[in-house]
Amino acid sequence: MKADLLTLVVLPASLFIIMLGMGLSLKLIDFKMVLVKPKAVLLGVITQMLVLPLLAYAVVLMFGMTGALAVGMMILALCPGGTTSNLFTYFAKGDVALSVTLTSIVSVVAPFTVPLMLVMFMELLMGQEEYIQLPVLKTIIQLLVITVVPISIGMVINHFKPELSKKAEAPTKWFSSIFLLLIVIGIIIKNIDNMANYFLQAGVASIVLNVACMLMGYLVAKAGQLNEAQSKAIGIEVGFQNGTLAIMIALSLLQNTEMAIAATCYSITMFITGTVFAWVLNRKTQVNVETDCEAKA
């Protein structure tokens, strides 16, 4: 895909604003969860950063995906959770503080891990004629500039100007949702002739990955003897990825529209799967409470 104003300027600048909005809602105390609940944080980070990519690779193999579509799936899996995961954790009555902490930590670490792991998966999934050379150090710097820097600026504003931060937080969240919608529509229009075929491959696979990751995160947390609220938070955090960042990496850094298809399909369906998952977890909690009350009666 030819580099243009959208991929070189508009998309990175918009992501900068979105990450700034994330920083406006963060405080240093959000990172103290590492000391308060180290087991929950460690389990969440390991599951999201190591187990999730392996599960994504298994889904890619299961669906027989290759080339740019397969790499696009891995880009999505390597990205951290976005603010949407925090919102759905709230809906599911999960541990929102833990969700915010996991989003923050993985967002800070991701600029270093994504390029390194992406190079590895591109070598595995792309032939020599398709392979795209990714300058790792340059990519790390670019990701730091559009993720960690704006998050840090947002946190500084929140610390010194909390009133301003509170006023700006809502507009930036609205902007992120509207911008993601416009990008998704643009990608669909650009690939309208092949979209049905793409969705059959990357779309169904991204839904399977999304649901499998939410279940895996929840069950791993339960196996680690975390409480219900923490398990909900980890399940949703592992299942929800920053689709905007995945699209930006595909379009701006790798300049490949096909690699953005998985994130596009995922961005369309994640609200449905997330809502169903939150409802099921809430229903499970409600049934457990009713059973306990009946037992005590």
C-alpha positions as CSV (number, residue, x, y, z in Angstrom):
1,M,0.0,0.0,0.0
2,K,1.3,3.4,-0.9
3,A,2.1,5.7,2.1
4,D,-0.2,8.7,2.2
5,L,-1.3,11.5,4.5
6,L,-3.7,9.2,6.3
7,T,-1.2,6.5,7.2
8,L,1.8,8.8,7.8
9,V,0.2,11.6,9.8
10,V,-3.5,11.3,10.5
11,L,-3.5,7.8,11.9
12,P,-0.4,8.2,14.2
13,A,-1.6,11.6,15.4
14,S,-5.0,10.3,16.2
15,L,-3.6,7.4,18.1
16,F,-1.4,9.9,20.0
17,I,-4.6,11.7,21.1
18,I,-6.3,8.4,22.0
19,M,-3.3,7.4,24.2
20,L,-3.2,10.9,25.7
21,G,-6.9,10.3,26.7
22,M,-5.8,7.0,28.4
23,G,-3.1,8.9,30.3
24,L,-5.6,11.5,31.5
25,S,-7.5,8.8,33.4
26,L,-4.3,7.3,35.0
27,K,-2.5,8.1,38.3
28,L,0.7,6.7,39.7
29,I,-1.5,5.0,42.3
30,D,-2.9,2.8,39.5
31,F,0.6,1.2,39.2
32,K,0.7,0.4,42.9
33,M,-1.6,-2.5,42.3
34,V,1.7,-4.4,41.4
35,L,2.6,-4.2,45.1
36,V,-0.9,-4.6,46.4
37,K,-2.0,-7.6,44.3
38,P,1.3,-8.9,42.7
39,K,-0.1,-12.4,42.0
40,A,-3.1,-11.1,40.0
41,V,-1.0,-8.6,38.1
42,L,1.7,-11.1,37.2
43,L,-0.8,-13.7,36.1
44,G,-2.6,-11.2,34.0
45,V,0.6,-9.8,32.3
46,I,2.0,-13.3,31.6
47,T,-1.3,-14.5,30.2
48,Q,-1.7,-11.5,27.9
49,M,1.9,-11.1,26.7
50,L,2.9,-14.8,26.4
51,V,0.0,-17.2,26.4
52,L,-2.3,-15.0,24.2
53,P,0.2,-14.8,21.2
54,L,0.6,-18.6,21.4
55,L,-3.1,-19.1,21.3
56,A,-3.4,-16.7,18.4
57,Y,-0.8,-18.6,16.5
58,A,-2.7,-21.8,17.2
59,V,-5.9,-20.1,15.8
60,V,-3.9,-19.0,12.7
61,L,-2.8,-22.6,12.1
62,M,-6.3,-24.0,12.8
63,F,-7.8,-21.7,10.1
64,G,-5.0,-22.3,7.7
65,M,-4.2,-18.6,7.5
66,T,-1.0,-17.5,5.8
67,G,0.7,-14.3,4.6
68,A,-0.6,-10.8,5.4
69,L,-3.9,-12.0,6.9
70,A,-2.1,-14.3,9.3
71,V,0.4,-11.6,10.3
72,G,-2.5,-9.2,10.8
73,M,-4.0,-11.7,13.3
74,M,-0.7,-11.8,15.2
75,I,-0.4,-8.0,15.2
76,L,-3.8,-7.9,16.9
77,A,-2.8,-10.5,19.5
78,L,0.4,-8.7,20.3
79,C,-1.3,-5.4,21.1
80,P,-2.2,-4.4,24.7
81,G,-5.7,-4.0,25.9
82,G,-7.4,-0.7,25.3
83,T,-9.7,1.4,27.5
84,T,-12.6,-0.6,26.2
85,S,-11.5,-3.5,28.4
86,N,-11.7,-1.3,31.4
87,L,-15.3,-0.3,30.5
88,F,-16.4,-3.9,29.9
89,T,-14.8,-5.0,33.2
90,Y,-17.0,-2.4,34.9
91,F,-20.1,-3.8,33.1
92,A,-19.1,-7.3,34.3
93,K,-18.6,-6.1,37.9
94,G,-15.0,-7.1,37.7
95,D,-11.9,-5.6,39.4
96,V,-11.7,-2.3,37.4
97,A,-8.5,-1.2,39.3
98,L,-6.8,-4.4,38.2
99,S,-8.0,-4.0,34.6
100,V,-6.6,-0.4,34.5
101,T,-3.3,-1.6,35.9
102,L,-2.9,-4.4,33.4
103,T,-3.8,-2.0,30.5
104,S,-1.3,0.5,31.7
105,I,1.6,-2.0,32.3
106,V,1.2,-3.8,29.0
107,S,0.8,-0.5,27.1
108,V,4.1,0.6,28.4
109,V,5.9,-2.7,27.7
110,A,4.3,-3.3,24.3
111,P,6.5,-0.9,22.2
112,F,9.4,-3.1,23.1
113,T,7.8,-6.5,22.8
114,V,5.6,-6.0,19.7
115,P,8.4,-5.3,17.1
116,L,10.5,-8.2,18.3
117,M,7.7,-10.8,18.4
118,L,6.2,-9.4,15.1
119,V,9.5,-10.0,13.3
120,M,9.5,-13.6,14.5
121,F,5.9,-14.3,13.4
122,M,6.4,-12.6,10.0
123,E,9.3,-15.0,9.4
124,L,7.1,-17.9,10.3
125,L,4.0,-16.9,8.3
126,M,5.2,-15.0,5.2
127,G,7.1,-16.3,2.2
128,Q,10.2,-14.5,0.9
129,E,8.2,-12.7,-1.8
130,E,5.8,-11.3,0.8
131,Y,8.2,-10.6,3.7
132,I,8.3,-7.0,4.9
133,Q,11.5,-5.8,6.5
134,L,10.7,-4.2,9.8
135,P,13.4,-2.0,11.4
136,V,13.1,-3.1,15.0
137,L,14.8,-0.1,16.8
138,K,13.0,2.5,14.6
139,T,9.7,0.7,15.2
140,I,10.3,0.7,19.0
141,I,11.0,4.4,19.0
142,Q,7.9,5.1,16.8
143,L,5.6,3.1,19.1
144,L,7.1,4.8,22.2
145,V,6.4,8.2,20.7
146,I,2.7,7.4,19.9
147,T,1.9,5.3,23.0
148,V,4.1,5.8,26.1
149,V,4.9,9.5,25.5
150,P,1.2,10.6,25.3
151,I,0.3,8.4,28.2
152,S,3.0,10.0,30.3
153,I,1.9,13.5,29.2
154,G,-1.7,12.6,30.1
155,M,-0.6,11.4,33.6
156,V,1.4,14.6,34.2
157,I,-1.7,16.7,33.2
158,N,-3.9,14.6,35.5
159,H,-1.4,15.1,38.4
160,F,-1.0,18.9,38.1
161,K,-4.4,19.8,36.5
162,P,-6.9,17.2,37.6
163,E,-9.9,19.5,36.7
164,L,-8.7,19.9,33.1
165,S,-8.0,16.2,32.9
166,K,-11.5,15.4,34.0
167,K,-13.0,17.7,31.4
168,A,-10.8,16.4,28.5
169,E,-11.2,12.7,29.4
170,A,-14.7,12.2,28.0
171,P,-14.2,14.0,24.7
172,T,-11.0,12.0,24.0
173,K,-12.9,8.7,24.7
174,W,-15.6,9.8,22.3
175,F,-13.0,10.7,19.7
176,S,-11.3,7.3,20.0
177,S,-14.6,5.5,19.4
178,I,-15.7,7.7,16.5
179,F,-12.2,7.6,14.9
180,L,-12.0,3.8,15.1
181,L,-15.4,3.5,13.5
182,L,-14.4,5.8,10.6
183,I,-11.1,3.8,10.1
184,V,-13.0,0.6,10.0
185,I,-15.5,1.9,7.5
186,G,-12.7,3.2,5.3
187,I,-10.9,-0.1,5.3
188,I,-14.1,-2.0,4.5
189,I,-14.8,0.4,1.6
190,K,-11.3,0.1,0.3
191,N,-11.5,-3.7,0.3
192,I,-15.2,-4.1,-0.5
193,D,-14.7,-6.5,-3.3
194,N,-12.7,-8.9,-1.1
195,M,-14.4,-8.2,2.2
196,A,-16.7,-11.2,2.2
197,N,-13.7,-13.5,1.6
198,Y,-11.6,-11.7,4.1
199,F,-14.3,-12.0,6.8
200,L,-14.7,-15.7,6.2
201,Q,-11.0,-16.1,7.0
202,A,-9.8,-13.3,9.3
203,G,-13.3,-12.4,10.7
204,V,-14.3,-15.7,12.0
205,A,-10.8,-16.4,13.2
206,S,-10.7,-13.1,15.1
207,I,-14.1,-13.9,16.8
208,V,-12.8,-17.3,17.8
209,L,-9.6,-15.8,19.2
210,N,-11.5,-13.1,21.1
211,V,-13.9,-15.6,22.7
212,A,-11.1,-18.1,23.4
213,C,-8.9,-15.5,25.0
214,M,-11.7,-14.2,27.3
215,L,-12.4,-17.8,28.4
216,M,-8.7,-18.6,28.8
217,G,-8.0,-15.5,30.8
218,Y,-10.9,-16.2,33.1
219,L,-10.1,-19.9,33.6
220,V,-6.3,-19.2,34.1
221,A,-7.2,-16.7,36.8
222,K,-9.6,-19.2,38.5
223,A,-6.9,-21.9,38.3
224,G,-4.6,-19.4,40.0
225,Q,-7.1,-19.1,42.8
226,L,-8.0,-15.4,42.2
227,N,-11.4,-14.2,43.3
228,E,-14.3,-13.7,40.9
229,A,-13.8,-10.0,40.3
230,Q,-10.1,-10.5,39.5
231,S,-10.9,-13.4,37.2
232,K,-13.4,-11.3,35.3
233,A,-10.9,-8.5,34.9
234,I,-8.2,-10.8,33.5
235,G,-10.6,-12.6,31.2
236,I,-11.8,-9.4,29.6
237,E,-8.3,-7.8,29.6
238,V,-6.8,-10.8,27.8
239,G,-9.7,-10.9,25.3
240,F,-9.8,-7.2,24.4
241,Q,-7.0,-5.8,22.3
242,N,-6.3,-2.2,21.2
243,G,-7.7,-2.5,17.7
244,T,-6.7,1.1,16.8
245,L,-3.0,0.4,17.6
246,A,-3.2,-2.8,15.5
247,I,-4.6,-1.0,12.6
248,M,-2.0,1.8,12.9
249,I,0.9,-0.8,12.9
250,A,-0.5,-2.5,9.8
251,L,-1.3,0.7,7.8
252,S,1.4,3.2,9.0
253,L,4.4,1.0,10.0
254,L,4.0,-1.9,7.6
255,Q,1.9,-0.1,5.0
256,N,-0.3,-3.2,4.3
257,T,-4.1,-2.9,4.2
258,E,-4.6,-6.7,4.3
259,M,-2.8,-6.8,7.6
260,A,-5.4,-4.5,9.1
261,I,-8.3,-6.8,8.1
262,A,-8.2,-8.9,11.3
263,A,-8.2,-5.8,13.6
264,T,-11.0,-4.4,11.4
265,C,-13.2,-7.5,11.8
266,Y,-12.4,-7.7,15.5
267,S,-13.3,-4.0,16.0
268,I,-16.8,-4.7,14.5
269,T,-17.5,-7.8,16.6
270,M,-15.8,-7.2,20.0
271,F,-18.7,-5.2,21.4
272,I,-21.1,-8.0,20.8
273,T,-18.8,-10.8,22.2
274,G,-17.8,-8.6,25.1
275,T,-21.4,-7.8,26.0
276,V,-22.4,-11.5,25.9
277,F,-19.3,-12.5,28.0
278,A,-20.1,-9.8,30.6
279,W,-23.7,-10.9,30.7
280,V,-22.8,-14.5,31.2
281,L,-20.4,-13.7,34.0
282,N,-22.9,-11.5,35.7
283,R,-25.6,-14.2,35.4
284,K,-23.2,-16.8,36.8
285,T,-22.5,-14.5,39.8
286,Q,-26.2,-13.9,40.3
287,V,-27.0,-17.6,40.3
288,N,-24.1,-18.3,42.8
289,V,-25.5,-15.6,45.1
290,E,-29.0,-17.0,44.9
291,T,-27.7,-20.5,45.6
292,D,-25.8,-19.4,48.6
293,C,-28.8,-17.5,50.0
294,E,-31.0,-20.6,49.6
295,A,-28.4,-22.8,51.3
296,K,-28.2,-20.4,54.2
297,A,-32.0,-20.3,54.4
